[in-house]
Amino acid sequence: MLHNVSFSDAGTYRCFFNRTFTYRNGEFIFFTQTNKTIKLDVVAKENRKLASIIGEIMIKSQPLEKKLFRKMHQTTWQLHQKAKRIVQGYKWRNNISRSALHLQSLFKHRCWEK
């Protein structure tokens, strides 16, 4: 929002929008930088032109937000799949070792029983 604007403030401005998104303890960092050139005309009475300019800036930034959402979703899914593989591998190894211990105990029992 602009306050205390005078006629001398009229002109062309370049606005820079820098965004840095971090995700899950710094594992995922996404940085975007957008800029927009705005021509500011100062008039004696307020009008809707400024609101339309701000709306245009917001609309142009939406594809970046969609890209960010897709990247976050993809990263989350990859981490989920990796964790799932680790857990399944652990269960598999755990079952193998449990079965091996069971076989060893049976073998010892059978061999030493006689």
DSSP file (Angstrom, degrees, kcal/mol; ACC not computed):
  #  RESIDUE AA STRUCTURE BP1 BP2  ACC     N-H-->O    O-->H-N    N-H-->O    O-->H-N    TCO  KAPPA ALPHA  PHI   PSI    X-CA   Y-CA   Z-CA
    1    1 A M              0   0    0      0, 0.0     2,-0.4     0, 0.0     0, 0.0   0.000 360.0 360.0 360.0 140.3    0.0    0.0    0.0
    2    2 A L        -     0   0    0      3,-0.0     2,-0.3     0, 0.0     3,-0.2  -0.836 360.0-175.0-102.1 134.2    1.3    3.5   -0.8
    3    3 A H        +     0   0    0     -2,-0.4     0, 0.0     1,-0.2     0, 0.0  -0.927  61.1  11.3-125.2 151.5    1.0    6.3    1.6
    4    4 A N  S    S+     0   0    0     -2,-0.3     2,-0.4     1,-0.2    -1,-0.2   0.897  76.3 176.1  52.7  51.4    1.8   10.0    1.3
    5    5 A V        -     0   0    0     -3,-0.2     2,-0.2     2,-0.0    -1,-0.2  -0.702   8.0-168.4 -87.8 136.0    2.4   10.0   -2.4
    6    6 A S    >   -     0   0    0     -2,-0.4     3,-1.6     1,-0.0     4,-0.2  -0.715  38.7-101.6-116.5 172.0    3.1   13.3   -4.1
    7    7 A F  G >  S+     0   0    0      1,-0.3     3,-1.2    -2,-0.2    35,-0.2   0.773 119.2  64.3 -64.8 -24.7    3.1   14.3   -7.7
    8    8 A S  G 3  S+     0   0    0      1,-0.2    -1,-0.3     3,-0.0    -3,-0.0   0.652  90.2  67.7 -73.4 -13.2    6.9   14.2   -7.7
    9    9 A D  G <  S+     0   0    0     -3,-1.6    -1,-0.2     2,-0.0    -2,-0.2   0.535  74.0 114.7 -82.1  -5.9    6.7   10.4   -7.0
   10   10 A A    <   +     0   0    0     -3,-1.2     2,-0.3    -4,-0.2    31,-0.2  -0.345  45.1  82.9 -64.6 145.1    5.3    9.7  -10.5
   11   11 A G  E    S-A   40   0A   0     29,-2.1    29,-3.8     2,-0.0     2,-0.5  -0.967  79.7 -48.7 154.5-167.5    7.6    7.7  -12.7
   12   12 A T  E     -A   39   0A   0     -2,-0.3     2,-0.4    27,-0.3    27,-0.2  -0.876  49.4-175.2-105.4 130.6    8.7    4.2  -13.7
   13   13 A Y  E     -A   38   0A   0     25,-3.6    25,-3.8    -2,-0.5     2,-0.6  -0.925  18.7-145.9-124.5 147.7    9.7    1.8  -10.9
   14   14 A R  E     -A   37   0A   0     -2,-0.4     2,-0.4    23,-0.2    23,-0.2  -0.968  17.6-159.1-113.5 120.5   11.1   -1.7  -11.0
   15   15 A C  E     -A   36   0A   0     21,-3.1    21,-2.2    -2,-0.6     2,-0.5  -0.839   1.0-156.7-102.0 133.7    9.9   -3.9   -8.2
   16   16 A F  E     -A   35   0A   0     -2,-0.4     2,-0.6    19,-0.2    19,-0.2  -0.926   3.1-164.6-110.5 131.7   11.8   -7.0   -7.2
   17   17 A F  E     -A   34   0A   0     17,-3.4    17,-2.3    -2,-0.5     2,-0.5  -0.953   8.0-174.7-117.6 111.3   10.2   -9.9   -5.4
   18   18 A N  E     -A   33   0A   0     -2,-0.6     2,-0.4    15,-0.2    15,-0.2  -0.919   4.0-179.3-108.0 128.0   12.6  -12.4   -3.8
   19   19 A R  E     -A   32   0A   0     13,-2.6    13,-2.6    -2,-0.5     2,-0.5  -0.992  10.1-173.2-129.7 133.3   11.2  -15.5   -2.2
   20   20 A T  E     -A   31   0A   0     -2,-0.4     2,-0.5    11,-0.2    11,-0.2  -0.988   7.2-169.1-124.9 122.1   13.1  -18.2   -0.4
   21   21 A F  E     -A   30   0A   0      9,-3.1     9,-2.6    -2,-0.5     2,-0.3  -0.928   1.3-168.6-111.0 131.3   11.2  -21.3    0.6
   22   22 A T  E     -A   29   0A   0     -2,-0.5     2,-0.4     7,-0.2     7,-0.2  -0.885   3.5-163.9-116.1 153.4   12.8  -23.9    2.9
   23   23 A Y  E  >> -A   28   0A   0      5,-1.8     5,-1.8    -2,-0.3     4,-0.7  -0.987  55.9 -10.5-144.0 127.2   11.3  -27.3    3.6
   24   24 A R  T >45S-     0   0    0     -2,-0.4     3,-1.8     1,-0.2    -1,-0.2   0.962 128.2 -31.0  51.3  81.3   12.0  -29.9    6.4
   25   25 A N  T 345S-     0   0    0      1,-0.3    -1,-0.2     2,-0.1    -3,-0.0   0.798 116.9 -57.7  54.9  36.8   15.1  -28.8    8.2
   26   26 A G  T 345S+     0   0    0      2,-0.2    -1,-0.3     1,-0.1    -2,-0.2   0.563 104.6 121.8  78.4   8.0   16.7  -27.1    5.3
   27   27 A E  T <<5S+     0   0    0     -3,-1.8     2,-0.5    -4,-0.7    -3,-0.2   0.838  75.6  42.5 -70.9 -31.4   16.8  -30.2    3.0
   28   28 A F  E   < +A   23   0A   0     -5,-1.8    -5,-1.8    -4,-0.1     2,-0.4  -0.964  67.3 174.7-121.6 120.5   14.7  -28.4    0.3
   29   29 A I  E     -A   22   0A   0     -2,-0.5     2,-0.4    -7,-0.2    -7,-0.2  -0.992   4.4-177.1-127.1 130.5   15.4  -24.8   -0.6
   30   30 A F  E     -A   21   0A   0     -9,-2.6    -9,-3.1    -2,-0.4     2,-0.4  -0.992   4.5-171.2-128.7 124.3   13.6  -23.1   -3.5
   31   31 A F  E     +A   20   0A   0     -2,-0.4     2,-0.4   -11,-0.2   -11,-0.2  -0.955   4.7 179.3-120.3 131.5   14.5  -19.5   -4.5
   32   32 A T  E     -A   19   0A   0    -13,-2.6   -13,-2.6    -2,-0.4     2,-0.4  -0.967   8.8-169.7-128.3 148.5   12.6  -17.4   -6.9
   33   33 A Q  E     +A   18   0A   0     -2,-0.4     2,-0.4   -15,-0.2   -15,-0.2  -0.970  11.6 172.1-137.4 122.3   13.2  -13.8   -8.1
   34   34 A T  E     -A   17   0A   0    -17,-2.3   -17,-3.4    -2,-0.4     2,-0.4  -0.931   9.6-165.5-124.8 150.5   10.6  -12.0  -10.1
   35   35 A N  E     -A   16   0A   0     -2,-0.4     2,-0.4   -19,-0.2   -19,-0.2  -0.978   2.7-168.0-136.5 154.9   10.6   -8.4  -11.2
   36   36 A K  E     -A   15   0A   0    -21,-2.2   -21,-3.1    -2,-0.4     2,-0.5  -0.998  17.7-137.2-142.4 132.2    7.9   -6.1  -12.6
   37   37 A T  E     -A   14   0A   0     -2,-0.4     2,-0.5   -23,-0.2   -23,-0.2  -0.817  25.6-169.6 -92.1 126.2    8.2   -2.7  -14.1
   38   38 A I  E     -A   13   0A   0    -25,-3.8   -25,-3.6    -2,-0.5     2,-0.7  -0.962  16.6-150.5-122.1 130.3    5.5   -0.4  -12.9
   39   39 A K  E     -A   12   0A   0     -2,-0.5     2,-0.6   -27,-0.2   -27,-0.3  -0.892  19.2-156.4 -98.3 117.4    4.6    3.0  -14.3
   40   40 A L  E     -A   11   0A   0    -29,-3.8   -29,-2.1    -2,-0.7     2,-0.5  -0.846  10.7-173.2-102.2 118.9    3.2    5.1  -11.5
   41   41 A D        -     0   0    0     -2,-0.6     2,-0.5   -31,-0.2   -34,-0.0  -0.942  14.6-147.0-107.2 127.7    0.9    8.0  -12.4
   42   42 A V        +     0   0    0     -2,-0.5     2,-0.3   -35,-0.2   -32,-0.1  -0.840  21.1 179.2 -98.1 127.2   -0.1   10.2   -9.5
   43   43 A V        -     0   0    0     -2,-0.5     4,-0.1     2,-0.1    -2,-0.0  -0.825  39.4-115.9-122.9 163.4   -3.6   11.8   -9.8
   44   44 A A  S    S+     0   0    0     -2,-0.3     2,-0.4     1,-0.1    -1,-0.1   0.813 101.9  43.3 -69.6 -29.4   -5.5   14.0   -7.5
   45   45 A K  S    S-     0   0    0      1,-0.0    -2,-0.1    -3,-0.0    -1,-0.1  -0.938  92.5-109.4-120.9 141.5   -8.2   11.4   -6.9
   46   46 A E        +     0   0    0     -2,-0.4     2,-0.2    -4,-0.1    -2,-0.1  -0.271  38.9 178.9 -66.5 152.0   -7.7    7.7   -6.2
   47   47 A N        -     0   0    0     -4,-0.1     3,-0.4     0, 0.0     4,-0.3  -0.816  41.6-100.2-141.9-177.0   -8.7    5.1   -8.9
   48   48 A R  S  > S+     0   0    0     -2,-0.2     4,-1.9     1,-0.2     5,-0.2   0.380  92.9  95.6 -91.3   3.8   -8.7    1.4   -9.4
   49   49 A K  H  > S+     0   0    0      1,-0.2     4,-2.0     2,-0.2    -1,-0.2   0.911  83.7  50.3 -64.4 -41.6   -5.5    1.3  -11.6
   50   50 A L  H  > S+     0   0    0     -3,-0.4     4,-2.5     1,-0.2    -1,-0.2   0.907 109.0  52.2 -62.7 -41.4   -3.2    0.5   -8.7
   51   51 A A  H  > S+     0   0    0     -4,-0.3     4,-2.3     1,-0.2    -1,-0.2   0.885 109.2  49.9 -62.2 -37.9   -5.4   -2.4   -7.6
   52   52 A S  H  X S+     0   0    0     -4,-1.9     4,-2.0     2,-0.2    -1,-0.2   0.862 109.6  51.4 -70.0 -33.8   -5.3   -3.8  -11.1
   53   53 A I  H  X S+     0   0    0     -4,-2.0     4,-2.1     2,-0.2    -2,-0.2   0.932 111.3  46.8 -66.1 -45.2   -1.5   -3.5  -11.2
   54   54 A I  H  X S+     0   0    0     -4,-2.5     4,-2.2     1,-0.2    -2,-0.2   0.900 111.5  52.1 -63.5 -40.1   -1.2   -5.4   -7.9
   55   55 A G  H  X S+     0   0    0     -4,-2.3     4,-2.2     1,-0.2    -1,-0.2   0.884 108.0  51.8 -61.9 -38.6   -3.7   -8.0   -9.1
   56   56 A E  H  X S+     0   0    0     -4,-2.0     4,-2.2     2,-0.2    -2,-0.2   0.897 108.3  51.0 -65.2 -40.4   -1.6   -8.5  -12.3
   57   57 A I  H  X S+     0   0    0     -4,-2.1     4,-1.3     1,-0.2    -2,-0.2   0.925 111.0  48.5 -61.8 -44.0    1.5   -9.0  -10.2
   58   58 A M  H  X S+     0   0    0     -4,-2.2     4,-0.7     1,-0.2    -2,-0.2   0.886 110.5  50.8 -65.2 -38.7   -0.2  -11.6   -8.1
   59   59 A I  H >< S+     0   0    0     -4,-2.2     3,-0.8     1,-0.2    -1,-0.2   0.896 109.1  51.2 -66.0 -39.7   -1.5  -13.4  -11.1
   60   60 A K  H 3< S+     0   0    0     -4,-2.2     4,-0.4     1,-0.2    -1,-0.2   0.768 107.1  54.2 -70.3 -23.6    1.9  -13.6  -12.7
   61   61 A S  H 3X S+     0   0    0     -4,-1.3     4,-1.5     1,-0.2     3,-0.4   0.625  87.4  82.9 -84.3 -11.7    3.4  -15.0   -9.5
   62   62 A Q  H <X S+     0   0    0     -3,-0.8     4,-2.4    -4,-0.7     5,-0.2   0.881  83.7  56.8 -62.5 -40.7    0.9  -17.9   -9.4
   63   63 A P  H  > S+     0   0    0      0, 0.0     4,-2.4     0, 0.0    -1,-0.2   0.879 106.1  52.4 -59.2 -34.0    2.8  -20.2  -11.8
   64   64 A L  H  > S+     0   0    0     -3,-0.4     4,-2.4    -4,-0.4    -2,-0.2   0.903 108.9  49.4 -65.5 -39.9    5.8  -20.0   -9.5
   65   65 A E  H  X S+     0   0    0     -4,-1.5     4,-2.5     2,-0.2    -1,-0.2   0.887 110.8  49.9 -66.6 -38.0    3.7  -21.0   -6.6
   66   66 A K  H  X S+     0   0    0     -4,-2.4     4,-2.5     2,-0.2    -2,-0.2   0.914 110.9  49.6 -64.9 -41.6    2.3  -24.0   -8.6
   67   67 A K  H  X S+     0   0    0     -4,-2.4     4,-2.3     1,-0.2    -2,-0.2   0.906 111.2  49.7 -62.6 -41.2    5.8  -25.0   -9.5
   68   68 A L  H  X S+     0   0    0     -4,-2.4     4,-2.7     2,-0.2    -2,-0.2   0.924 110.2  50.1 -62.7 -44.9    6.8  -24.8   -5.9
   69   69 A F  H  X S+     0   0    0     -4,-2.5     4,-2.6     1,-0.2    -2,-0.2   0.916 111.1  49.1 -60.9 -43.5    3.9  -26.9   -4.8
   70   70 A R  H  X S+     0   0    0     -4,-2.5     4,-2.7     2,-0.2    -1,-0.2   0.914 112.0  48.5 -62.0 -42.5    4.7  -29.5   -7.4
   71   71 A K  H  X S+     0   0    0     -4,-2.3     4,-2.7     2,-0.2    -2,-0.2   0.911 112.4  48.0 -64.9 -42.6    8.4  -29.6   -6.3
   72   72 A M  H  X S+     0   0    0     -4,-2.7     4,-2.6     2,-0.2    -2,-0.2   0.915 113.4  47.9 -63.9 -42.2    7.4  -29.9   -2.6
   73   73 A H  H  X S+     0   0    0     -4,-2.6     4,-2.5    -5,-0.2    -2,-0.2   0.920 112.9  48.4 -63.5 -44.1    4.9  -32.7   -3.4
   74   74 A Q  H  X S+     0   0    0     -4,-2.7     4,-2.4     2,-0.2    -2,-0.2   0.918 113.1  47.4 -63.0 -44.1    7.5  -34.5   -5.5
   75   75 A T  H  X S+     0   0    0     -4,-2.7     4,-2.5     2,-0.2    -2,-0.2   0.917 112.4  49.4 -64.1 -43.5   10.2  -34.2   -2.8
   76   76 A T  H  X S+     0   0    0     -4,-2.6     4,-2.3     1,-0.2    -2,-0.2   0.917 111.7  48.8 -61.7 -43.1    7.7  -35.4   -0.1
   77   77 A W  H  X S+     0   0    0     -4,-2.5     4,-2.6     2,-0.2    -2,-0.2   0.903 110.9  50.3 -64.5 -41.4    6.7  -38.4   -2.3
   78   78 A Q  H  X S+     0   0    0     -4,-2.4     4,-2.4     2,-0.2    -2,-0.2   0.917 111.4  48.0 -63.3 -42.7   10.4  -39.3   -2.9
   79   79 A L  H  X S+     0   0    0     -4,-2.5     4,-2.5     2,-0.2    -1,-0.2   0.890 111.4  51.5 -64.2 -38.3   11.2  -39.1    0.8
   80   80 A H  H  X S+     0   0    0     -4,-2.3     4,-2.4     2,-0.2    -2,-0.2   0.930 111.2  46.7 -62.4 -46.1    8.1  -41.3    1.5
   81   81 A Q  H  X S+     0   0    0     -4,-2.6     4,-2.3     2,-0.2    -2,-0.2   0.896 112.4  50.4 -64.2 -40.1    9.2  -43.9   -1.0
   82   82 A K  H  X S+     0   0    0     -4,-2.4     4,-2.3     2,-0.2    -2,-0.2   0.931 112.3  46.6 -63.5 -45.6   12.8  -43.9    0.4
   83   83 A A  H  X S+     0   0    0     -4,-2.5     4,-2.6     1,-0.2    -2,-0.2   0.890 111.0  53.0 -63.2 -38.9   11.5  -44.3    3.9
   84   84 A K  H  X S+     0   0    0     -4,-2.4     4,-2.6     2,-0.2    -1,-0.2   0.910 109.5  48.2 -63.6 -42.3    9.2  -47.1    2.8
   85   85 A R  H  X S+     0   0    0     -4,-2.3     4,-2.6     2,-0.2    -2,-0.2   0.902 111.9  49.9 -64.4 -40.7   12.1  -49.0    1.1
   86   86 A I  H  X S+     0   0    0     -4,-2.3     4,-2.4     2,-0.2    -2,-0.2   0.935 113.0  45.9 -63.3 -46.0   14.2  -48.6    4.2
   87   87 A V  H  X S+     0   0    0     -4,-2.6     4,-2.6     2,-0.2    -2,-0.2   0.917 113.8  48.3 -64.9 -43.2   11.5  -49.9    6.5
   88   88 A Q  H  X S+     0   0    0     -4,-2.6     4,-2.5     1,-0.2    -1,-0.2   0.906 112.0  49.9 -64.1 -40.5   10.6  -52.8    4.2
   89   89 A G  H  X S+     0   0    0     -4,-2.6     4,-2.7     2,-0.2     5,-0.2   0.892 110.8  49.9 -63.2 -39.6   14.3  -53.7    3.9
   90   90 A Y  H  X S+     0   0    0     -4,-2.4     4,-2.9     2,-0.2    -2,-0.2   0.922 111.3  48.3 -65.1 -43.8   14.6  -53.6    7.7
   91   91 A K  H  X S+     0   0    0     -4,-2.6     4,-2.6     2,-0.2    -2,-0.2   0.914 112.3  49.6 -62.1 -41.6   11.6  -55.8    8.1
   92   92 A W  H  X S+     0   0    0     -4,-2.5     4,-2.3     2,-0.2    -2,-0.2   0.944 114.1  44.0 -63.1 -48.3   13.0  -58.2    5.5
   93   93 A R  H  X S+     0   0    0     -4,-2.7     4,-2.7     1,-0.2     5,-0.2   0.893 113.4  52.4 -63.0 -39.5   16.4  -58.4    7.2
   94   94 A N  H  X S+     0   0    0     -4,-2.9     4,-2.4    -5,-0.2    -1,-0.2   0.914 110.0  47.5 -63.8 -42.8   14.8  -58.7   10.6
   95   95 A N  H  X S+     0   0    0     -4,-2.6     4,-2.5     2,-0.2    -1,-0.2   0.895 112.0  50.7 -65.2 -39.9   12.6  -61.6    9.4
   96   96 A I  H  X S+     0   0    0     -4,-2.3     4,-2.6     2,-0.2    -2,-0.2   0.941 112.9  45.0 -62.6 -47.6   15.7  -63.3    7.9
   97   97 A S  H  X S+     0   0    0     -4,-2.7     4,-2.4     1,-0.2    -2,-0.2   0.890 113.0  50.8 -67.1 -37.0   17.7  -63.0   11.0
   98   98 A R  H  X S+     0   0    0     -4,-2.4     4,-2.1    -5,-0.2    -1,-0.2   0.912 112.2  47.3 -64.3 -41.6   14.8  -64.1   13.2
   99   99 A S  H  X S+     0   0    0     -4,-2.5     4,-2.6     2,-0.2    -2,-0.2   0.896 110.8  52.1 -65.7 -40.1   14.3  -67.2   10.9
  100  100 A A  H  X S+     0   0    0     -4,-2.6     4,-2.6     2,-0.2    -2,-0.2   0.915 109.8  48.6 -63.6 -42.4   18.1  -67.9   11.0
  101  101 A L  H  X S+     0   0    0     -4,-2.4     4,-2.5     2,-0.2    -1,-0.2   0.901 110.9  50.9 -63.2 -40.0   18.0  -67.8   14.8
  102  102 A H  H  X S+     0   0    0     -4,-2.1     4,-2.2     2,-0.2    -2,-0.2   0.923 111.3  47.5 -63.1 -44.2   15.1  -70.1   14.9
  103  103 A L  H  X S+     0   0    0     -4,-2.6     4,-2.9     2,-0.2    -2,-0.2   0.902 111.2  51.7 -63.8 -41.1   16.8  -72.6   12.6
  104  104 A Q  H  X S+     0   0    0     -4,-2.6     4,-3.0     1,-0.2     5,-0.3   0.926 109.8  48.6 -61.7 -43.9   20.0  -72.4   14.7
  105  105 A S  H  X S+     0   0    0     -4,-2.5     4,-2.2     1,-0.2    -1,-0.2   0.900 113.4  47.2 -64.9 -38.6   18.1  -73.2   17.9
  106  106 A L  H  X S+     0   0    0     -4,-2.2     4,-2.6     2,-0.2     5,-0.2   0.920 112.7  49.6 -65.2 -42.8   16.3  -76.1   16.2
  107  107 A F  H  X S+     0   0    0     -4,-2.9     4,-2.9     2,-0.2     5,-0.3   0.934 112.7  46.1 -62.6 -46.8   19.6  -77.4   14.8
  108  108 A K  H  X S+     0   0    0     -4,-3.0     4,-2.6     1,-0.2     5,-0.2   0.913 113.0  50.8 -61.8 -42.0   21.3  -77.2   18.2
  109  109 A H  H  X S+     0   0    0     -4,-2.2     4,-0.7    -5,-0.3    -1,-0.2   0.918 114.7  42.4 -62.6 -43.6   18.3  -78.8   19.9
  110  110 A R  H  X S+     0   0    0     -4,-2.6     4,-0.6     2,-0.2    -2,-0.2   0.892 117.5  46.2 -71.1 -40.3   18.3  -81.7   17.4
  111  111 A C  H  < S+     0   0    0     -4,-2.9     3,-0.4    -5,-0.2    -2,-0.2   0.895 118.4  39.2 -72.5 -38.9   22.1  -82.2   17.3
  112  112 A W  H  < S+     0   0    0     -4,-2.6    -1,-0.2    -5,-0.3    -2,-0.2   0.526  98.1  79.0 -91.2  -3.8   22.6  -82.1   21.0
  113  113 A E  H  <        0   0    0     -4,-0.7    -1,-0.2     1,-0.2    -2,-0.2   0.848 360.0 360.0 -71.7 -32.6   19.6  -84.0   22.0
  114  114 A K     <        0   0    0     -4,-0.6    -1,-0.2    -3,-0.4    -2,-0.1   0.466 360.0 360.0 -73.8 360.0   21.1  -87.4   21.2
